[in-house]
Amino acid sequence: MRIGIAGVGFMGITHSHAWSETSAQITGMVAASVEEAKPLAFQYDARVYPDFTTMLKDIDVVDICTPTHLHYEMVMEAAAQGKDIVCEKPLARTVEQASEMVAACRDASVQLLVGHVVRYFPEYALAKTSVEDGQIGRPGVLRLSRGSYRPKKTVGNWFLDEEKSGGILMDLMIHDFDYARWVAGEVESVFAKIVSTGHPDASIDYGLAILRHRNGALSHIAGAWAYPPPTFRTHIEIAGDAGLIEFDSDASAPIQNLLLKSDRGNSPDVALPSSPLSESPYTTQIKEFYTTLQTRKPARVSAEDGLAAVQISQAAIHSAKTNKAVGIDPLPEVWS
Amino acid sequence: MKVGIMSFAHHHGEAYIQSLRAAPEVELIGVADEDKDRGQRIAHQYETHFFQNYEELITAGLEGVIICSENNKHRPLVELAADAGVSILCEKPIATTFEDARAIVDNCDQAGVLLMTAFPMRFSTPLVEVKNRLDAGDFGDIYCFNASNQGELPNKYREWFVEKTLAGGGAVMDHTVHLVDIMRWYLGYEVTEIYAQTNHIFHADEVDVETGSL
């Protein structure tokens, strides 16, 4: 299986490492410029392509690790060329784009696997399994939080450009929107607030969202781009009518980094959570995607899940702007 | 200072007896309770005088009274005490409707008596430390406040805690009231709008009030 990687930022690097743990071959890489792609391509003995279209001709699967706003065109082109696709989350910047992408991949009979990697973190996967097994009864209230620092790319920091990334509600909190929906079911409405609405010049951002699920369960989602680097902490609390599941990443982290240097130089541009005692969840995810691509056995996250997560995030963005709860209409792609 | 307690509907009433006894300048002169059996039993247990009704207690030379009735019965007891010129510590929430709460505050203002709501979180050492650091500006401007208050279903202490009329509601009335108070106290400004969701999945077969809320 020949893999082509589009985008060589922190996620391109992370996925390249994960693919190297499978039997797939990293055949090609493409980035905004040839120069940018060279170091990573050299590391994995891959060819650097001048553009996405040229790379597509030589590969079986494309792994799209580019900024969010570029996903749409790349997925549409890859689907048109009959290539299977791995796409980083968020699947797209808007619901309209994501719907089109899902439809295009269906029509072309190509696979579209979305990198909702939280489903592959062992603690999150175990909590989901425990709920499914009925260990805590019927889920009633979920509280999920995810906190790190604001992405700090030196040039072209697309994370802070809402048009491109969707901001904290789309880029960071989509992880927990997806997880809440995975655990507690379809979402009926969302209400969200973010600090940057009222304080556009603040050096941090923080979001809070309340989801009401169709079965009556409630989810409270908190997301922070507010901690000092290199912090990345997450918390799970799932309360059911017969029990409670809790996980706190701080409590289980074998290594605490308390660094005294400036905010550059000793932390990556974008923080990734880690599970130091087990296989990287990014590797677990890519390994499962590899199996799915080979066998068509469904992965634990579908293209429709990626679309539904974008829908919740987009509704949350709308809510934060309008200061009103936003209803989530059932999507035909998800409910059919 | 002479102090009495009205009603033991709230189980904190017994804890207040012990707290009052621990304060050297305070004298607990007695208690009254519309549930005479309960009141007499507790008066006997703690060796204090049981007054036959609230009027007797309130005219016995009190300077202060602690009100531990059901939430929806605070107002008549507050009015009785305020009219007698007795200052009041009232269990939280002070009322089950905004109308009653407003009347309670106005009544005490007009009578010139002190009215205090039982918000013990304001006396918690770690919470006070955070308040001091906020006031000192250690955290800069506060952009966001995320808090939760979770606990067991309280009906094993008193059945009325989960009865809508007497308690005013469930988890929101009993727990959110603490968080909202801390937020006002910490931030120093009033709430302008709220959004809330509740459900009734926990203990669905046992109680009719909301048991989950965000």
Contacts between the chains, C-beta under 8 A, distances in Angstrom:
chain1	res1	chain2	res2	distance
A	138	B	201	5.8
A	139	B	201	7.7
A	140	B	199	6.2
A	140	B	201	3.4
A	140	B	202	5.2
A	140	B	211	7.5
A	140	B	212	4.8
A	141	B	199	7.4
A	141	B	201	7.7
A	141	B	202	7.9
A	141	B	212	4.4
A	141	B	214	6.9
A	143	B	148	6.8
A	145	B	146	7.9
A	191	B	195	4.9
A	191	B	197	7.8
A	193	B	144	7.8
A	195	B	143	4.2
A	195	B	144	5.5
A	198	B	143	7.9
A	199	B	141	7.9
A	199	B	143	6.0
A	202	B	143	6.4
A	204	B	143	7.2
A	206	B	143	6.2
A	206	B	144	4.5
A	208	B	144	6.8
A	208	B	146	6.4
A	210	B	195	6.9
A	210	B	197	5.5
A	210	B	214	4.9
A	212	B	197	5.4
A	216	B	199	5.0
A	216	B	200	7.8
A	216	B	201	6.1
A	217	B	199	7.0
A	217	B	201	6.7
A	218	B	197	5.2
A	218	B	198	7.8
A	218	B	199	5.6
A	218	B	212	6.1
A	218	B	213	7.7
A	218	B	214	5.1
A	220	B	148	7.9
A	220	B	214	4.8
A	222	B	146	5.6
A	239	B	150	8.0
A	239	B	202	7.0
A	239	B	212	7.2
A	240	B	201	8.0
A	241	B	201	5.5
A	241	B	202	5.2
A	241	B	203	7.2
A	241	B	204	6.6
A	323	B	193	7.8
A	325	B	195	6.7
